Amino acid sequence: MSCNHCEIPVCVENCPVGAMNKGKDNGVVDIVKEKCIGCQRCVKTCPYGAPKYLGNKIKKVGKCNLCVDLLQKGEEPVCVSACIMRALHFGDLKDLIKNHGPLEDIIGLPNYHITRPSFTVKSKKYSLRNP
């Protein structure tokens, strides 16, 4: 699962060296790679498993940064623009909730009240009968 850029990111709270941070202006949870010591506390505390230890040569943690460099240019994250099914959307969270509904407890995901992830899911309604 990709990073959810939570409102209350436990990965940031648990980083002992301040390498994990949440942008005040854009809400993006990011890693300052030069500060990361590879202790993996963020990996162990993130309920979504977003930060990954890049052990072989780097020995640091990496994760989605919402393509912050593209956001600064007014562009969408690559995952959104590359999604051939147009299932991913990016924008103001309030607008996304208005259009897609609020995030609710979804089987398989941690309780969203813990970290308040900055995404919403519009689940498809399935019927047990054939159409």
N, CA, C and O atoms as CSV, one atom per row, in Angstrom:
chain,resi,resn,atom,element,x,y,z
A,1,MET,N,N,0.847,-1.180,0.000
A,1,MET,CA,C,0.000,0.000,0.000
A,1,MET,C,C,0.889,1.239,0.000
A,1,MET,O,O,1.941,1.277,0.638
A,2,SER,N,N,0.447,2.220,-0.714
A,2,SER,CA,C,1.181,3.471,-0.787
A,2,SER,C,C,0.972,4.290,0.483
A,2,SER,O,O,0.068,4.004,1.268
A,3,CYS,N,N,1.792,5.290,0.682
A,3,CYS,CA,C,1.652,6.172,1.840
A,3,CYS,C,C,0.325,6.922,1.757
A,3,CYS,O,O,-0.080,7.372,0.685
A,4,ASN,N,N,-0.329,7.047,2.878
A,4,ASN,CA,C,-1.618,7.730,2.944
A,4,ASN,C,C,-1.495,9.166,3.437
A,4,ASN,O,O,-2.507,9.850,3.590
A,5,HIS,N,N,-0.297,9.629,3.686
A,5,HIS,CA,C,-0.043,11.009,4.104
A,5,HIS,C,C,-1.041,11.417,5.193
A,5,HIS,O,O,-1.795,12.381,5.061
A,6,CYS,N,N,-1.005,10.639,6.262
A,6,CYS,CA,C,-1.956,10.752,7.362
A,6,CYS,C,C,-1.935,12.127,8.036
A,6,CYS,O,O,-0.920,12.823,8.049
A,7,GLU,N,N,-3.076,12.486,8.585
A,7,GLU,CA,C,-3.163,13.721,9.368
A,7,GLU,C,C,-2.359,13.591,10.649
A,7,GLU,O,O,-1.745,14.553,11.112
A,8,ILE,N,N,-2.370,12.383,11.221
A,8,ILE,CA,C,-1.606,12.085,12.437
A,8,ILE,C,C,-0.627,10.955,12.097
A,8,ILE,O,O,-0.882,9.803,12.449
A,9,PRO,N,N,0.482,11.260,11.424
A,9,PRO,CA,C,1.393,10.198,10.977
A,9,PRO,C,C,2.249,9.645,12.114
A,9,PRO,O,O,3.131,10.331,12.630
A,10,VAL,N,N,1.982,8.411,12.493
A,10,VAL,CA,C,2.751,7.791,13.576
A,10,VAL,C,C,4.196,7.553,13.169
A,10,VAL,O,O,5.075,7.463,14.026
A,11,CYS,N,N,4.449,7.449,11.873
A,11,CYS,CA,C,5.835,7.290,11.412
A,11,CYS,C,C,6.653,8.530,11.759
A,11,CYS,O,O,7.814,8.421,12.155
A,12,VAL,N,N,6.054,9.700,11.613
A,12,VAL,CA,C,6.737,10.956,11.947
A,12,VAL,C,C,6.965,11.033,13.455
A,12,VAL,O,O,8.050,11.394,13.910
A,13,GLU,N,N,5.940,10.692,14.219
A,13,GLU,CA,C,6.033,10.747,15.684
A,13,GLU,C,C,7.113,9.824,16.227
A,13,GLU,O,O,7.709,10.113,17.265
A,14,ASN,N,N,7.372,8.711,15.536
A,14,ASN,CA,C,8.293,7.704,16.048
A,14,ASN,C,C,9.695,7.767,15.458
A,14,ASN,O,O,10.536,6.936,15.801
A,15,CYS,N,N,9.969,8.726,14.584
A,15,CYS,CA,C,11.313,8.852,14.017
A,15,CYS,C,C,12.222,9.538,15.045
A,15,CYS,O,O,11.982,10.692,15.401
A,16,PRO,N,N,13.254,8.849,15.521
A,16,PRO,CA,C,14.087,9.413,16.585
A,16,PRO,C,C,15.013,10.538,16.142
A,16,PRO,O,O,15.545,11.262,16.983
A,17,VAL,N,N,15.217,10.698,14.824
A,17,VAL,CA,C,16.156,11.711,14.354
A,17,VAL,C,C,15.484,12.821,13.540
A,17,VAL,O,O,16.164,13.697,13.006
A,18,GLY,N,N,14.163,12.787,13.445
A,18,GLY,CA,C,13.454,13.828,12.708
A,18,GLY,C,C,13.595,13.740,11.202
A,18,GLY,O,O,13.421,14.737,10.501
A,19,ALA,N,N,13.912,12.543,10.694
A,19,ALA,CA,C,14.029,12.371,9.247
A,19,ALA,C,C,12.665,12.340,8.570
A,19,ALA,O,O,12.534,12.739,7.412
A,20,MET,N,N,11.660,11.872,9.284
A,20,MET,CA,C,10.286,11.840,8.755
A,20,MET,C,C,9.618,13.150,9.134
A,20,MET,O,O,9.726,13.605,10.273
A,21,ASN,N,N,8.934,13.747,8.184
A,21,ASN,CA,C,8.251,15.010,8.478
A,21,ASN,C,C,6.976,15.119,7.665
A,21,ASN,O,O,6.792,14.420,6.669
A,22,LYS,N,N,6.105,16.002,8.105
A,22,LYS,CA,C,4.849,16.271,7.401
A,22,LYS,C,C,4.868,17.729,6.983
A,22,LYS,O,O,4.976,18.625,7.820
A,23,GLY,N,N,4.763,17.962,5.682
A,23,GLY,CA,C,4.795,19.320,5.157
A,23,GLY,C,C,3.646,20.156,5.687
A,23,GLY,O,O,2.486,19.750,5.606
A,24,LYS,N,N,3.962,21.314,6.227
A,24,LYS,CA,C,2.931,22.191,6.787
A,24,LYS,C,C,2.052,22.793,5.692
A,24,LYS,O,O,0.863,23.028,5.907
A,25,ASP,N,N,2.627,23.038,4.540
A,25,ASP,CA,C,1.872,23.676,3.464
A,25,ASP,C,C,1.101,22.689,2.593
A,25,ASP,O,O,0.050,23.037,2.055
A,26,ASN,N,N,1.610,21.454,2.445
A,26,ASN,CA,C,0.943,20.518,1.548
A,26,ASN,C,C,0.494,19.211,2.197
A,26,ASN,O,O,-0.210,18.430,1.557
A,27,GLY,N,N,0.876,18.950,3.440
A,27,GLY,CA,C,0.453,17.737,4.145
A,27,GLY,C,C,1.171,16.470,3.718
A,27,GLY,O,O,0.818,15.380,4.168
A,28,VAL,N,N,2.168,16.593,2.860
A,28,VAL,CA,C,2.897,15.428,2.377
A,28,VAL,C,C,3.835,14.918,3.469
A,28,VAL,O,O,4.608,15.685,4.043
A,29,VAL,N,N,3.760,13.621,3.748
A,29,VAL,CA,C,4.675,12.978,4.685
A,29,VAL,C,C,5.876,12.519,3.864
A,29,VAL,O,O,5.730,11.761,2.905
A,30,ASP,N,N,7.059,12.983,4.246
A,30,ASP,CA,C,8.248,12.718,3.446
A,30,ASP,C,C,9.425,12.372,4.350
A,30,ASP,O,O,9.357,12.527,5.570
A,31,ILE,N,N,10.491,11.908,3.738
A,31,ILE,CA,C,11.714,11.523,4.447
A,31,ILE,C,C,12.863,12.393,3.958
A,31,ILE,O,O,13.060,12.564,2.755
A,32,VAL,N,N,13.611,12.933,4.894
A,32,VAL,CA,C,14.865,13.605,4.550
A,32,VAL,C,C,15.920,12.500,4.576
A,32,VAL,O,O,16.397,12.105,5.640
A,33,LYS,N,N,16.272,12.016,3.400
A,33,LYS,CA,C,17.151,10.843,3.293
A,33,LYS,C,C,18.492,11.035,3.978
A,33,LYS,O,O,19.061,10.079,4.505
A,34,GLU,N,N,19.006,12.267,3.978
A,34,GLU,CA,C,20.297,12.536,4.612
A,34,GLU,C,C,20.232,12.349,6.132
A,34,GLU,O,O,21.245,12.046,6.763
A,35,LYS,N,N,19.043,12.530,6.722
A,35,LYS,CA,C,18.894,12.369,8.173
A,35,LYS,C,C,18.576,10.936,8.576
A,35,LYS,O,O,18.852,10.542,9.709
A,36,CYS,N,N,18.007,10.158,7.678
A,36,CYS,CA,C,17.561,8.798,8.006
A,36,CYS,C,C,18.749,7.934,8.412
A,36,CYS,O,O,19.762,7.884,7.715
A,37,ILE,N,N,18.608,7.250,9.557
A,37,ILE,CA,C,19.670,6.357,10.044
A,37,ILE,C,C,19.314,4.882,9.818
A,37,ILE,O,O,20.068,3.996,10.220
A,38,GLY,N,N,18.181,4.620,9.185
A,38,GLY,CA,C,17.799,3.252,8.863
A,38,GLY,C,C,17.356,2.420,10.046
A,38,GLY,O,O,17.434,1.193,9.991
A,39,CYS,N,N,16.891,3.054,11.122
A,39,CYS,CA,C,16.485,2.307,12.324
A,39,CYS,C,C,15.174,1.540,12.129
A,39,CYS,O,O,14.901,0.590,12.862
A,40,GLN,N,N,14.380,1.936,11.171
A,40,GLN,CA,C,13.135,1.276,10.785
A,40,GLN,C,C,11.983,1.440,11.776
A,40,GLN,O,O,11.018,0.679,11.713
A,41,ARG,N,N,12.056,2.402,12.679
A,41,ARG,CA,C,10.923,2.626,13.589
A,41,ARG,C,C,9.678,3.031,12.809
A,41,ARG,O,O,8.566,2.630,13.154
A,42,CYS,N,N,9.867,3.827,11.756
A,42,CYS,CA,C,8.725,4.235,10.941
A,42,CYS,C,C,8.099,3.022,10.251
A,42,CYS,O,O,6.878,2.931,10.125
A,43,VAL,N,N,8.937,2.106,9.813
A,43,VAL,CA,C,8.463,0.886,9.147
A,43,VAL,C,C,7.615,0.066,10.116
A,43,VAL,O,O,6.559,-0.450,9.751
A,44,LYS,N,N,8.089,-0.045,11.348
A,44,LYS,CA,C,7.414,-0.873,12.339
A,44,LYS,C,C,6.146,-0.244,12.884
A,44,LYS,O,O,5.251,-0.963,13.331
A,45,THR,N,N,6.043,1.078,12.860
A,45,THR,CA,C,4.875,1.726,13.467
A,45,THR,C,C,3.781,2.098,12.482
A,45,THR,O,O,2.642,2.313,12.896
A,46,CYS,N,N,4.086,2.183,11.196
A,46,CYS,CA,C,3.057,2.565,10.219
A,46,CYS,C,C,2.042,1.430,10.082
A,46,CYS,O,O,2.414,0.320,9.700
A,47,PRO,N,N,0.763,1.688,10.388
A,47,PRO,CA,C,-0.235,0.625,10.297
A,47,PRO,C,C,-0.542,0.207,8.864
A,47,PRO,O,O,-1.193,-0.815,8.647
A,48,TYR,N,N,-0.086,0.978,7.886
A,48,TYR,CA,C,-0.346,0.668,6.481
A,48,TYR,C,C,0.852,0.024,5.787
A,48,TYR,O,O,0.744,-0.396,4.635
A,49,GLY,N,N,1.983,-0.058,6.468
A,49,GLY,CA,C,3.165,-0.667,5.880
A,49,GLY,C,C,3.750,0.137,4.730
A,49,GLY,O,O,4.365,-0.429,3.826
A,50,ALA,N,N,3.566,1.445,4.756
A,50,ALA,CA,C,4.022,2.279,3.638
A,50,ALA,C,C,5.540,2.462,3.590
A,50,ALA,O,O,6.123,2.249,2.527
A,51,PRO,N,N,6.209,2.843,4.672
A,51,PRO,CA,C,7.666,2.983,4.585
A,51,PRO,C,C,8.311,1.603,4.398
A,51,PRO,O,O,7.911,0.625,5.029
A,52,LYS,N,N,9.304,1.551,3.528
A,52,LYS,CA,C,10.014,0.292,3.257
A,52,LYS,C,C,11.503,0.487,3.490
A,52,LYS,O,O,12.085,1.500,3.103
A,53,TYR,N,N,12.104,-0.504,4.130
A,53,TYR,CA,C,13.551,-0.460,4.350
A,53,TYR,C,C,14.249,-0.860,3.062
A,53,TYR,O,O,13.972,-1.917,2.495
A,54,LEU,N,N,15.149,-0.015,2.608
A,54,LEU,CA,C,15.903,-0.254,1.382
A,54,LEU,C,C,17.293,-0.737,1.789
A,54,LEU,O,O,18.265,0.017,1.755
A,55,GLY,N,N,17.361,-1.994,2.169
A,55,GLY,CA,C,18.509,-2.521,2.872
A,55,GLY,C,C,19.776,-2.797,2.120
A,55,GLY,O,O,20.850,-2.548,2.667
A,56,ASN,N,N,19.734,-3.293,0.911
A,56,ASN,CA,C,20.949,-3.774,0.246
A,56,ASN,C,C,22.106,-2.795,0.302
A,56,ASN,O,O,23.096,-3.050,0.989
A,57,LYS,N,N,22.002,-1.687,-0.402
A,57,LYS,CA,C,23.117,-0.738,-0.451
A,57,LYS,C,C,22.796,0.555,0.268
A,57,LYS,O,O,23.683,1.198,0.829
A,58,ILE,N,N,21.524,0.939,0.255
A,58,ILE,CA,C,21.142,2.244,0.783
A,58,ILE,C,C,21.072,2.253,2.313
A,58,ILE,O,O,21.531,3.195,2.958
A,59,LYS,N,N,20.494,1.194,2.882
A,59,LYS,CA,C,20.333,1.048,4.330
A,59,LYS,C,C,19.584,2.225,4.949
A,59,LYS,O,O,19.920,2.701,6.034
A,60,LYS,N,N,18.568,2.677,4.235
A,60,LYS,CA,C,17.691,3.751,4.698
A,60,LYS,C,C,16.265,3.371,4.351
A,60,LYS,O,O,16.025,2.335,3.730
A,61,VAL,N,N,15.324,4.203,4.748
A,61,VAL,CA,C,13.914,3.948,4.483
A,61,VAL,C,C,13.454,4.844,3.337
A,61,VAL,O,O,13.882,5.992,3.215
A,62,GLY,N,N,12.585,4.304,2.511
A,62,GLY,CA,C,11.988,5.070,1.429
A,62,GLY,C,C,10.482,4.887,1.434
A,62,GLY,O,O,9.969,3.915,1.989
A,63,LYS,N,N,9.775,5.821,0.817
A,63,LYS,CA,C,8.315,5.730,0.716
A,63,LYS,C,C,7.807,6.737,-0.297
A,63,LYS,O,O,8.547,7.615,-0.741
A,64,CYS,N,N,6.568,6.608,-0.650
A,64,CYS,CA,C,5.924,7.548,-1.565
A,64,CYS,C,C,5.969,8.953,-0.964
A,64,CYS,O,O,5.667,9.154,0.212
A,65,ASN,N,N,6.354,9.919,-1.803
A,65,ASN,CA,C,6.319,11.307,-1.328
A,65,ASN,C,C,5.280,12.114,-2.122
A,65,ASN,O,O,5.349,13.341,-2.196
A,66,LEU,N,N,4.324,11.396,-2.707
A,66,LEU,CA,C,3.216,11.982,-3.469
A,66,LEU,C,C,3.738,12.788,-4.654
A,66,LEU,O,O,3.083,13.719,-5.123
A,67,CYS,N,N,4.928,12.418,-5.134
A,67,CYS,CA,C,5.558,13.126,-6.266
A,67,CYS,C,C,5.552,14.626,-6.000
A,67,CYS,O,O,5.099,15.414,-6.831
A,68,VAL,N,N,6.062,15.012,-4.832
A,68,VAL,CA,C,6.019,16.405,-4.398
A,68,VAL,C,C,6.658,17.342,-5.413
A,68,VAL,O,O,6.246,18.495,-5.538
A,69,ASP,N,N,7.662,16.858,-6.137
A,69,ASP,CA,C,8.281,17.701,-7.172
A,69,ASP,C,C,7.295,18.030,-8.287
A,69,ASP,O,O,7.314,19.139,-8.821
A,70,LEU,N,N,6.434,17.079,-8.644
A,70,LEU,CA,C,5.399,17.339,-9.655
A,70,LEU,C,C,4.296,18.236,-9.101
A,70,LEU,O,O,3.784,19.105,-9.806
A,71,LEU,N,N,3.933,18.021,-7.837
A,71,LEU,CA,C,2.909,18.871,-7.208
A,71,LEU,C,C,3.332,20.335,-7.234
A,71,LEU,O,O,2.512,21.221,-7.477
A,72,GLN,N,N,4.609,20.583,-6.986
A,72,GLN,CA,C,5.120,21.955,-6.988
A,72,GLN,C,C,5.016,22.598,-8.368
A,72,GLN,O,O,4.984,23.824,-8.479
A,73,LYS,N,N,4.964,21.780,-9.418
A,73,LYS,CA,C,4.806,22.284,-10.787
A,73,LYS,C,C,3.331,22.347,-11.202
A,73,LYS,O,O,3.020,22.720,-12.333
A,74,GLY,N,N,2.410,21.976,-10.271
A,74,GLY,CA,C,0.999,21.982,-10.593
A,74,GLY,C,C,0.520,20.716,-11.290
A,74,GLY,O,O,-0.582,20.687,-11.837
A,75,GLU,N,N,1.341,19.672,-11.272
A,75,GLU,CA,C,0.986,18.409,-11.913
A,75,GLU,C,C,0.498,17.404,-10.874
A,75,GLU,O,O,0.687,17.600,-9.674
A,76,GLU,N,N,-0.127,16.331,-11.341
A,76,GLU,CA,C,-0.621,15.267,-10.463
A,76,GLU,C,C,0.503,14.272,-10.168
A,76,GLU,O,O,1.488,14.207,-10.903
A,77,PRO,N,N,0.350,13.501,-9.094
A,77,PRO,CA,C,1.298,12.409,-8.850
A,77,PRO,C,C,1.248,11.405,-10.011
A,77,PRO,O,O,0.213,11.244,-10.657
A,78,VAL,N,N,2.358,10.747,-10.262
A,78,VAL,CA,C,2.459,9.807,-11.379
A,78,VAL,C,C,1.429,8.686,-11.275
A,78,VAL,O,O,0.867,8.274,-12.290
A,79,CYS,N,N,1.174,8.188,-10.074
A,79,CYS,CA,C,0.216,7.086,-9.936
A,79,CYS,C,C,-1.166,7.494,-10.453
A,79,CYS,O,O,-1.878,6.671,-11.027
A,80,VAL,N,N,-1.544,8.743,-10.255
A,80,VAL,CA,C,-2.846,9.231,-10.705
A,80,VAL,C,C,-2.871,9.373,-12.221
A,80,VAL,O,O,-3.790,8.889,-12.881
A,81,SER,N,N,-1.860,10.037,-12.769
A,81,SER,CA,C,-1.850,10.261,-14.217
A,81,SER,C,C,-1.624,8.970,-15.002
A,81,SER,O,O,-2.047,8.876,-16.154
A,82,ALA,N,N,-0.971,7.980,-14.410
A,82,ALA,CA,C,-0.681,6.732,-15.110
A,82,ALA,C,C,-1.769,5.670,-14.950
A,82,ALA,O,O,-1.721,4.647,-15.634
A,83,CYS,N,N,-2.730,5.879,-14.084
A,83,CYS,CA,C,-3.760,4.867,-13.820
A,83,CYS,C,C,-4.673,4.735,-15.043
A,83,CYS,O,O,-5.467,5.633,-15.322
A,84,ILE,N,N,-4.563,3.628,-15.768
A,84,ILE,CA,C,-5.339,3.462,-16.995
A,84,ILE,C,C,-6.833,3.277,-16.735
A,84,ILE,O,O,-7.647,3.495,-17.632
A,85,MET,N,N,-7.191,2.888,-15.545
A,85,MET,CA,C,-8.606,2.720,-15.198
A,85,MET,C,C,-9.226,4.005,-14.654
A,85,MET,O,O,-10.430,4.054,-14.402
A,86,ARG,N,N,-8.406,5.050,-14.470
A,86,ARG,CA,C,-8.855,6.333,-13.904
A,86,ARG,C,C,-9.555,6.112,-12.558
A,86,ARG,O,O,-10.557,6.749,-12.233
A,87,ALA,N,N,-8.984,5.188,-11.799
A,87,ALA,CA,C,-9.537,4.861,-10.486
A,87,ALA,C,C,-8.932,5.715,-9.384
A,87,ALA,O,O,-9.485,5.787,-8.286
A,88,LEU,N,N,-7.802,6.366,-9.658
A,88,LEU,CA,C,-7.139,7.195,-8.660
A,88,LEU,C,C,-7.392,8.660,-8.971
A,88,LEU,O,O,-7.339,9.079,-10.128
A,89,HIS,N,N,-7.665,9.431,-7.935
A,89,HIS,CA,C,-7.909,10.860,-8.081
A,89,HIS,C,C,-7.060,11.596,-7.057
A,89,HIS,O,O,-6.753,11.056,-5.994
A,90,PHE,N,N,-6.686,12.812,-7.371
A,90,PHE,CA,C,-5.901,13.629,-6.471
A,90,PHE,C,C,-6.545,14.997,-6.383
A,90,PHE,O,O,-7.045,15.524,-7.377
A,91,GLY,N,N,-6.533,15.568,-5.194
A,91,GLY,CA,C,-7.070,16.909,-5.027
A,91,GLY,C,C,-7.297,17.220,-3.568
A,91,GLY,O,O,-6.810,16.514,-2.684
A,92,ASP,N,N,-8.036,18.274,-3.325
A,92,ASP,CA,C,-8.375,18.662,-1.962
A,92,ASP,C,C,-9.210,17.548,-1.338
A,92,ASP,O,O,-10.191,17.093,-1.927
A,93,LEU,N,N,-8.814,17.114,-0.143
A,93,LEU,CA,C,-9.488,15.987,0.506
A,93,LEU,C,C,-10.969,16.267,0.723
A,93,LEU,O,O,-11.790,15.360,0.583
A,94,LYS,N,N,-11.328,17.497,1.060
A,94,LYS,CA,C,-12.743,17.830,1.262
A,94,LYS,C,C,-13.537,17.625,-0.025
A,94,LYS,O,O,-14.662,17.128,0.014
A,95,ASP,N,N,-12.961,18.003,-1.160
A,95,ASP,CA,C,-13.627,17.793,-2.447
A,95,ASP,C,C,-13.743,16.308,-2.780
A,95,ASP,O,O,-14.770,15.856,-3.287
A,96,LEU,N,N,-12.690,15.560,-2.494
A,96,LEU,CA,C,-12.726,14.122,-2.763
A,96,LEU,C,C,-13.789,13.430,-1.921
A,96,LEU,O,O,-14.502,12.552,-2.407
A,97,ILE,N,N,-13.892,13.827,-0.657
A,97,ILE,CA,C,-14.916,13.238,0.222
A,97,ILE,C,C,-16.301,13.614,-0.289
A,97,ILE,O,O,-17.212,12.785,-0.277
A,98,LYS,N,N,-16.465,14.843,-0.733
A,98,LYS,CA,C,-17.756,15.288,-1.273
A,98,LYS,C,C,-18.161,14.440,-2.488
A,98,LYS,O,O,-19.327,14.076,-2.636
A,99,ASN,N,N,-17.199,14.135,-3.345
A,99,ASN,CA,C,-17.483,13.388,-4.571
A,99,ASN,C,C,-17.490,11.873,-4.398
A,99,ASN,O,O,-18.196,11.168,-5.119
A,100,HIS,N,N,-16.711,11.370,-3.447
A,100,HIS,CA,C,-16.557,9.924,-3.324
A,100,HIS,C,C,-17.036,9.365,-1.986
A,100,HIS,O,O,-17.128,8.148,-1.828
A,101,GLY,N,N,-17.336,10.216,-1.042
A,101,GLY,CA,C,-17.773,9.761,0.269
A,101,GLY,C,C,-16.617,9.667,1.244
A,101,GLY,O,O,-15.458,9.602,0.833
A,102,PRO,N,N,-16.922,9.659,2.531
A,102,PRO,CA,C,-15.863,9.593,3.550
A,102,PRO,C,C,-15.262,8.194,3.645
A,102,PRO,O,O,-15.885,7.201,3.269
A,103,LEU,N,N,-14.051,8.147,4.152
A,103,LEU,CA,C,-13.417,6.862,4.398
A,103,LEU,C,C,-14.123,6.214,5.575
A,103,LEU,O,O,-14.331,6.837,6.616
A,104,GLU,N,N,-14.481,4.982,5.396
A,104,GLU,CA,C,-15.139,4.235,6.466
A,104,GLU,C,C,-14.291,3.029,6.796
A,104,GLU,O,O,-13.311,2.738,6.110
A,105,ASP,N,N,-14.669,2.331,7.844
A,105,ASP,CA,C,-13.938,1.110,8.171
A,105,ASP,C,C,-14.079,0.134,7.014
A,105,ASP,O,O,-15.186,-0.238,6.627
A,106,ILE,N,N,-12.951,-0.269,6.474
A,106,ILE,CA,C,-12.921,-1.194,5.358
A,106,ILE,C,C,-12.161,-2.424,5.812
A,106,ILE,O,O,-11.070,-2.320,6.372
A,107,ILE,N,N,-12.738,-3.584,5.570
A,107,ILE,CA,C,-12.098,-4.831,5.961
A,107,ILE,C,C,-10.710,-4.897,5.335
A,107,ILE,O,O,-10.547,-4.694,4.132
A,108,GLY,N,N,-9.722,-5.181,6.163
A,108,GLY,CA,C,-8.350,-5.295,5.691
A,108,GLY,C,C,-7.507,-4.056,5.948
A,108,GLY,O,O,-6.280,-4.121,5.871
A,109,LEU,N,N,-8.144,-2.923,6.253
A,109,LEU,CA,C,-7.399,-1.705,6.555
A,109,LEU,C,C,-7.479,-1.417,8.051
A,109,LEU,O,O,-8.484,-1.735,8.686
A,110,PRO,N,N,-6.444,-0.826,8.615
A,110,PRO,CA,C,-6.490,-0.450,10.032
A,110,PRO,C,C,-7.595,0.576,10.281
A,110,PRO,O,O,-8.065,1.235,9.354
A,111,ASN,N,N,-7.992,0.699,11.517
A,111,ASN,CA,C,-9.004,1.688,11.894
A,111,ASN,C,C,-8.526,3.078,11.493
A,111,ASN,O,O,-7.472,3.528,11.942
A,112,TYR,N,N,-9.293,3.753,10.655
A,112,TYR,CA,C,-8.858,5.048,10.120
A,112,TYR,C,C,-8.813,6.149,11.165
A,112,TYR,O,O,-8.230,7.202,10.910
A,113,HIS,N,N,-9.401,5.945,12.319
A,113,HIS,CA,C,-9.361,6.963,13.377
A,113,HIS,C,C,-7.970,7.080,14.010
A,113,HIS,O,O,-7.662,8.096,14.634
A,114,ILE,N,N,-7.136,6.061,13.858
A,114,ILE,CA,C,-5.816,6.054,14.487
A,114,ILE,C,C,-4.920,7.139,13.897
A,114,ILE,O,O,-4.318,7.921,14.633
A,115,THR,N,N,-4.833,7.186,12.566
A,115,THR,CA,C,-3.906,8.110,11.916
A,115,THR,C,C,-4.600,9.129,11.019
A,115,THR,O,O,-3.962,10.068,10.543
A,116,ARG,N,N,-5.876,8.958,10.787
A,116,ARG,CA,C,-6.651,9.803,9.863
A,116,ARG,C,C,-5.957,9.931,8.504
A,116,ARG,O,O,-5.456,11.000,8.156
A,117,PRO,N,N,-5.930,8.829,7.738
A,117,PRO,CA,C,-5.272,8.876,6.428
A,117,PRO,C,C,-5.956,9.874,5.502
A,117,PRO,O,O,-7.164,10.094,5.587
A,118,SER,N,N,-5.172,10.468,4.628
A,118,SER,CA,C,-5.686,11.500,3.725
A,118,SER,C,C,-6.093,10.899,2.384
A,118,SER,O,O,-5.586,11.283,1.331
A,119,PHE,N,N,-7.007,9.964,2.450
A,119,PHE,CA,C,-7.554,9.405,1.221
A,119,PHE,C,C,-8.976,8.942,1.493
A,119,PHE,O,O,-9.405,8.841,2.643
A,120,THR,N,N,-9.687,8.668,0.433
A,120,THR,CA,C,-11.042,8.144,0.562
A,120,THR,C,C,-11.184,6.988,-0.410
A,120,THR,O,O,-10.449,6.906,-1.395
A,121,VAL,N,N,-12.106,6.113,-0.146
A,121,VAL,CA,C,-12.338,4.949,-0.992
A,121,VAL,C,C,-13.809,4.902,-1.337
A,121,VAL,O,O,-14.672,4.932,-0.460
A,122,LYS,N,N,-14.080,4.829,-2.611
A,122,LYS,CA,C,-15.452,4.636,-3.055
A,122,LYS,C,C,-15.551,3.177,-3.453
A,122,LYS,O,O,-15.097,2.777,-4.524
A,123,SER,N,N,-16.149,2.394,-2.580
A,123,SER,CA,C,-16.201,0.964,-2.844
A,123,SER,C,C,-17.349,0.646,-3.792
A,123,SER,O,O,-18.394,1.298,-3.783
A,124,LYS,N,N,-17.125,-0.355,-4.591
A,124,LYS,CA,C,-18.126,-0.795,-5.549
A,124,LYS,C,C,-19.112,-1.685,-4.795
A,124,LYS,O,O,-18.718,-2.521,-3.982
A,125,LYS,N,N,-20.375,-1.492,-5.073
A,125,LYS,CA,C,-21.410,-2.315,-4.469
A,125,LYS,C,C,-21.553,-3.579,-5.297
A,125,LYS,O,O,-21.812,-3.508,-6.498
A,126,TYR,N,N,-21.389,-4.719,-4.675
A,126,TYR,CA,C,-21.494,-5.988,-5.386
A,126,TYR,C,C,-22.798,-6.668,-5.049
A,126,TYR,O,O,-23.289,-6.595,-3.922
A,127,SER,N,N,-23.340,-7.320,-6.031
A,127,SER,CA,C,-24.552,-8.088,-5.852
A,127,SER,C,C,-24.194,-9.569,-5.888
A,127,SER,O,O,-23.313,-9.982,-6.643
A,128,LEU,N,N,-24.865,-10.353,-5.086
A,128,LEU,CA,C,-24.616,-11.780,-5.083
A,128,LEU,C,C,-25.318,-12.464,-6.264
A,128,LEU,O,O,-25.003,-13.600,-6.617
A,129,ARG,N,N,-26.276,-11.746,-6.866
A,129,ARG,CA,C,-26.991,-12.281,-8.028
A,129,ARG,C,C,-26.276,-11.860,-9.305
A,129,ARG,O,O,-25.663,-10.794,-9.370
A,130,ASN,N,N,-26.366,-12.714,-10.315
A,130,ASN,CA,C,-25.835,-12.340,-11.629
A,130,ASN,C,C,-26.730,-11.285,-12.248
A,130,ASN,O,O,-27.942,-11.315,-12.036
A,131,PRO,N,N,-26.169,-10.346,-13.012
A,131,PRO,CA,C,-26.984,-9.299,-13.645
A,131,PRO,C,C,-27.937,-9.840,-14.696
A,131,PRO,O,O,-28.681,-9.074,-15.307
